[in-house]
């Protein structure tokens, strides 16, 4: 009979398409992993992987086997989490993915409260883009993820805990720097700079402002901090979410922030969860804590 360990090894090879990297990820030697998979293929009477010295391919039958293996491993994970729900809430290891436009601004606000209220919680934080994190939640690789809506999340449950607007950031010398509010239409001539493709914040700004490709500058920046430094250097202006304002503006006295007057909220912060995840109580507790801390911080 094939074992859960063999399934774990096989899924690691599928993910890496490389036996040594898969072995490293599983903390075993390449020979141990290879022998276990060879034995698994013998037990099943079919070939899962085609391999030579240069590459690893998954056979068509192998893909079907691995899809079922993913379901099995997900159910095993659910059983383990179900047992954990009988213990004190938020007292076991938990992995949370967070997108880069939330992590640096949310974590300093909520981590002190988490440590104070749930000292036994062992958090693992994984930073990544929305598409990657949503996939990891679906596959059971992480427990939950914190993303920003609107974003397509088919097959996942959402637990929204915060809503916020965008603010236009400009140099104090800009002619519109003294305004209290600014409309999307006024940004056409503002040399607007946005994050590179792949960041959901860029898409949310484009949707909120109904901006065309010709209305903003293409900048290959992967962080709001980089965009802010470009604004400091008078290379253009940008938009940032409310929760990032204090951090980004604190050491940049030459900048001004102006509220974007388009109908809001401009984005919503949410925790996502697969429907079968048994730790929903823990998600709800964190949701309440996040909302409480953000309300205290930002009003």
N, C-alpha and C positions, 0 to 999 in steps of 0.2 A: 504493500500500500504506500502511495506517495505521501510525503510528510509536508507539514506547513513550512518547514525549513527549506525544502526543495522548491516549493512555490515561491518563497521569498527570494531565493537565489535566481530563479527564472525571471521573475519580474525585475530584478535588478539588472540582469543582462539585457532584457528588452529595453529598459530605460537608457542604458549607457551604450548598448551595442558594442561592448568591449568587455572581455572576460576579466582582465586585470582590474579595470576601474570598478566593475561590479563586485569583484572580490574585496577590494578596498572598502567599498561602501558597506559591505556585509561583515567586515572585520574578520575575514578568513583568507587563507592562501588561495591563489588561483587554482592550484591542483585540487584542493578540497572542494571548491565550487564546481570545477569542471567534472570531477568524479561524481558529485551528487547529481548533476544534471544529466550526465550520461546514464546513470542508474535510473533516473526518472524516465528518460526516454525509453529505456529497455522495459520498464514496468508498464508504460503506456503502449508500447509497441508502435510508436511513431516518432518522427523527428521533429523537434520543436525549433531547433536552430541549425542553420547552415553556417559552418565556420571554416576558415582557413587562417593562414598566418597574417592576413591583411584586414579581413573584415568579418563581421557577424551579421547574418540576415535571419529574419524570422520567417519560417515557412507559413503557408496558408493555414494548414492544420494547427500549427503552433500558435497563430494569432487567435484562433478559436479557443484553444486551451488556456491561453493567457488571459483572455477576457473573462473566462469562468474563474480563473485563479484570482483575478482582481476582486470579483464578487465575494469569493470565499474569504480572502484576507480582510475585506471590508467588514464582513459579518463577524469575523474573529475579533476585530478591533471594537466592534459594537458590543460584543459580549464582555470584553474587558472593561469598556467604559460603563456598561450597565452595572457591573459589580462595584465600580468606583462610586456610582451614584448612591449606594447604600452607606457610604462613609460621609464624613462632614463635607459640606459644599466647598468647592475650590480648595481642596487639600491635596490634590494629586497633580502630577505633571500635566501641562497643557501647552499646546503649540498654537501660536496666533500669528498669522500673516498680516502685514500692514503695508499699504502702498507708501511710496516715498513722500508724497505731498500731504500725508497725515502723520506718519511716524514721529518726525522730529518735534512736532508741535503738540501732539496728543500725549505721548509717553511722559514728558515731564509733569504734566498735569495730573495724570491718573496713577502713575507708579507708586508715589508715596502713599496714596490711599489704599492701593492694593496690598502693599507691604504691611500697612497698619491693620487693615481689616481681615486680610487672609494671609497670615504669615507662612502658612504651610504650602501655599500655592507655588509650584515650580514652573515658572513661565519660560518658554522658548519663543523668541521673537524672530520672525523671518520677514525680511523686507523684500518686496518684489512688486512687479506691475500687476494690474488687476487680472489680466487674462491668465497669467501664470498661477496666481494665488487661487483664483476660482477653480482652476483645474486641479490643484492640489487638494482643495477641500472636497471636490467631487470624488477624487480617488482615495480619500481617506488618509492622505499623506500628512495633513495638518488638521487640527480640530476645527478651527474657524479662521476667518480673515476679516479685516476691517477695510472696507472699500468706500468709495464715494459714489452716490447715485446722482443723476441717472446713469445706469450701466446695465446692459443686458445680462441677466443672471438666470437663464433657463435651468430649471431643475433644482434650484437652491432656495432656501428660505432666508428672508432678511429680517433683521432686528434693528430698526433705525433708532439711533440715540441722540442725534444732533442735527440741526439745520443751520446753515450760515450763508452769508452773501459774499460776493467778491468785492475787492477794493482795488482801485487803480493806483499804481505806484509810479510817481514821477519825480524828477529832480525839482528842487524848490525854485529853480530859475525858469521853469516852464510857465508859459502864459496862463495855463489853467490850474496851476498848483494851489491857488487860493480858494478854489471852489469847495463847497460842501458835498456836492453830488455831481455826477457826470453820466450822461446817457451813452448808450452804445454807438449811436450815430456820431457823437463827437469824438469817438476814438479813431475814426477813419484817417485823420491827419495826425495821429499821436505817435507814429512810429512804434506800434504795439509789437512786443516780442513775447512769444509763447514757447513753452517746452516743446521738445522734439516729439515726433509721432510715437505713439505707444503709451503716452501718459493720458489717462482718462481726464485729467484736469484740463488739458488742451481742448479735448472734444467738448467738455462741459462749458467752457468759456465760449467756444465757437457757437454752440447751440443757444446759450443764454443771450449772446450779443447778435446772433444771426450774422456773423462775420464771414465774408468771402475770403478766399485765399489771397486776393490782392490787397486786403486791408491790414495784413500783419506781416512782420518780417520773419523769415525762416531762420531760426537760430537752433543750432544743434546742442542745446543745453539740456542736461538731464536733471537739474535741480533748481529749485526756486532761489537758492542762495546765489547761484551763478547769474541768473537773470537780474537779481538785485544789484550785483556788482556792475553789470552792464548799464543799469539805470544810473548808478552812482557816476559812472564814466560818461554819462550823457549820450549813450548810444541808442537810447529809445526809452520806452515805458513798458510796464507790464501789469498784469492783474494777478492778485493773490487772494486766497481765502482768508476770512476773518481771523481764524485761529492762528494763522502764521504771522499776523501783523506785528505783535509785540516782539517776537523773536527777531524778525527780519529788520524791523525799523530801529531797534534799540541802539545799535552801534552805527547807524547810518543817519546822522543828523541832517545830512543834506537832502534827504528825501521827504516827500509829502504823500499822504494817503488820502484818497477821495472815494467815497462810497459810490459803487455802481448802482444807478437808479432804476435798472431794469427789474421787472416783477420777480420776486424771490419766493422761497429760498433758492439760491443759485446752485447749491449742492447739499446733499444729505449724507451724513456719515452713518454707516450701517455695518453690523456684524452679519456675516453669511454663514449658513449651516446647511449641510445635506439633510434631507427630510428624515433619514433613518438614524441620525446621530442621537444617542441616548442622553447626552449631557445638556439637554435644553435648559435645565434649571441653572446650570453654571453660566450659560450664555445670558440668561435673563438677569442674573445677579450682576454680571459685568456690565450689561447694558444699563442697569439702574445706577451703578457706581459711576460709569462714564458720564451719564447725563447729569448726575448730581455734581460731579467735580467741574464739568464744563460750565454748568449754570452758575456755579460759584465764581469761576474764573472770568467768564465773559458776560454774565448776566442774561 
